[in-house]
């Protein structure tokens, strides 16, 4: 009896895996992951925010250099599960915090550099200006169409084409996987 139950459970699990796999293959079952195209659009929409974040972090560094690290409330006590007996001076703590912020700035700058490089590769495209107008200046499709003196559907088509080119430069491995799966 127990053996029969195990066989049924195993068969049900294998069948479910095959059905899910086939549904995904046919595009009938979507997963919650974003496509490279969607990720590219998210990066473009947030490009100015990345640059602002760098400026904010430089302000944090200036504040720490002028005022030190803000003190925590004395009413809040924290306990460590692994006690350390090293007591750092406020200057050491400030230096560590500044170093961490500087590393974060560098990561963000590198990320922006990758985006800039991908965008620069499209500069010769006659519809290149769609990218900054749409994503950096928040212009509507109709406003961009007026600028180019074309129909709004033409703007959508070229925007998608440009984002498709960018996604390959930014997420090439994922695009290849998406094509072949």
C-alpha distance (Angstrom), angle and dihedral (degrees) to the residues before:
residue distance angle dihedral
X1 . . .
X2 3.83 . .
X3 3.80 89.9 .
X4 3.83 90.1 53.9
X5 3.80 90.9 51.8
X6 3.83 91.0 50.6
X7 3.81 91.0 50.5
X8 3.81 91.1 49.4
X9 3.82 92.5 47.8
X10 3.80 92.3 47.7
X11 3.80 91.9 47.8
X12 3.82 91.4 48.1
X13 3.81 92.2 50.1
X14 3.81 93.0 48.0
X15 3.80 91.5 47.3
X16 3.80 92.0 48.8
X17 3.82 91.5 50.5
X18 3.79 91.6 49.7
X19 3.81 92.8 47.7
X20 3.82 92.5 48.7
X21 3.79 90.9 46.2
X22 3.80 92.1 50.6
X23 3.81 92.8 46.4
X24 3.81 90.3 51.9
X25 3.80 91.2 47.1
X26 3.79 90.9 53.1
X27 3.80 91.6 46.6
X28 3.78 92.8 -116.5
X29 3.78 95.0 116.6
X30 3.75 118.1 53.4
X31 3.73 124.8 -161.4
X32 3.78 123.6 -143.9
X33 3.77 94.0 -109.3
X34 3.77 118.1 110.3
X35 3.77 120.0 -119.6
X36 3.81 121.2 -116.6
X37 3.82 87.4 -106.9
X38 3.81 91.1 56.0
X39 3.80 91.7 45.7
X40 3.80 90.2 50.7
X41 3.80 91.4 51.7
X42 3.80 90.5 48.2
X43 3.81 90.3 52.4
X44 3.79 91.5 48.9
X45 3.81 93.9 47.3
X46 3.83 89.6 50.3
X47 3.81 97.7 41.5
X48 3.82 93.8 103.6
X49 3.81 89.8 46.2
X50 3.82 90.0 56.2
X51 3.80 89.8 53.9
X52 3.81 91.0 47.1
X53 3.80 89.9 50.1
X54 3.80 89.7 57.8
X55 3.79 90.8 52.7
X56 3.81 90.4 47.8
X57 3.79 90.3 52.0
X58 3.80 91.4 50.9
X59 3.81 87.2 53.1
X60 3.81 89.6 51.5
X61 3.79 89.4 53.6
X62 3.83 91.5 50.0
X63 3.80 90.4 49.5
X64 3.80 92.2 50.2
X65 3.80 91.3 47.3
X66 3.82 91.7 50.5
X67 3.78 102.5 35.2
X68 3.79 105.9 15.2
X69 3.76 125.4 -129.6
X70 3.81 112.4 -33.1
X71 3.78 111.3 -104.2
X72 3.78 119.2 -114.8
X73 3.75 119.7 -122.6
X74 3.77 111.4 -89.2
X75 3.79 89.4 -139.2
X76 3.79 89.9 68.7
X77 3.76 115.7 75.9
X78 3.77 122.5 -170.8
X79 3.75 125.9 -162.6
X80 3.75 126.5 -158.3
X81 3.77 122.7 -141.5
X82 3.79 89.8 -145.1
X83 3.77 108.6 41.0
X84 3.77 117.2 -141.1
X85 3.73 121.0 -163.1
X86 3.78 97.2 -157.7
X87 3.77 110.7 112.7
X88 3.78 113.8 -161.9
X89 3.75 124.9 -154.2
X90 3.79 119.9 -120.1
X91 3.80 88.9 -109.2
X92 3.81 91.5 54.4
X93 3.79 91.0 48.2
X94 3.80 90.2 49.4
X95 3.80 91.5 49.4
X96 3.81 91.3 50.2
X97 3.79 91.9 48.3
X98 3.81 91.9 48.5
X99 3.80 90.5 48.8
X100 3.81 91.1 51.2
X101 3.81 91.1 49.3
X102 3.82 91.2 47.9
X103 3.81 90.0 52.0
X104 3.79 89.7 50.1
X105 3.81 89.9 50.1
X106 3.79 90.3 51.7
X107 3.82 92.4 50.6
X108 3.80 90.4 50.5
X109 3.82 91.7 46.4
X110 3.81 90.5 50.8
X111 3.79 89.7 49.8
X112 3.81 91.5 49.7
X113 3.81 88.4 48.2
X114 3.81 90.7 56.6
X115 3.81 90.5 49.9
X116 3.82 91.4 46.2
X117 3.78 91.1 50.3
X118 3.80 92.0 51.1
X119 3.80 91.5 47.5
X120 3.81 92.9 46.2
X121 3.79 89.7 57.8
X122 3.82 88.1 64.7
X123 3.82 98.1 48.3
X124 3.81 94.0 105.4
X125 3.80 92.3 56.4
X126 3.82 110.6 109.7
X127 3.81 89.8 -132.8
X128 3.80 95.8 44.0
X129 3.82 92.7 116.5
X130 3.80 89.0 69.2
X131 3.82 89.0 77.1
X132 3.82 98.7 57.1
X133 3.80 93.0 36.0
X134 3.81 94.3 50.8
X135 3.79 102.1 35.8
X136 3.80 106.5 25.0
X137 3.81 101.9 31.3
X138 3.85 96.8 31.9
X139 3.80 93.1 -130.7
X140 3.78 116.9 168.5
X141 3.76 122.7 -115.0
X142 3.81 89.6 -110.2
X143 3.82 93.0 51.7
X144 3.78 90.1 50.7
X145 3.82 90.4 47.8
X146 3.81 89.7 54.4
X147 3.82 90.1 50.0
X148 3.82 91.3 52.8
X149 3.82 93.3 36.3
X150 3.80 91.9 -128.0
X151 3.78 137.7 112.7
X152 3.83 118.4 -77.4
X153 3.80 90.5 -118.7
X154 3.81 88.6 59.5
X155 3.80 88.7 55.4
X156 3.81 91.2 50.5
X157 3.78 92.0 49.4
X158 3.82 93.6 49.5
X159 3.80 93.0 42.6
X160 3.80 89.6 54.7
X161 3.79 90.8 46.3
X162 3.81 91.8 51.4
X163 3.81 93.2 45.9
X164 3.81 88.9 49.4
X165 3.80 88.9 55.0
X166 3.79 90.9 47.6
X167 3.80 93.6 48.5
X168 3.80 89.6 57.1
X169 3.80 90.8 53.0
X170 3.81 93.6 44.7
X171 3.81 102.8 35.6
X172 3.81 105.3 18.5
X173 3.81 96.5 150.6
X174 3.79 92.7 50.8
X175 3.82 92.1 46.5
X176 3.81 90.6 52.6
X177 3.80 90.6 48.6
X178 3.80 90.8 47.9
X179 3.82 91.3 51.2
X180 3.79 94.0 51.1
X181 3.79 100.3 39.6
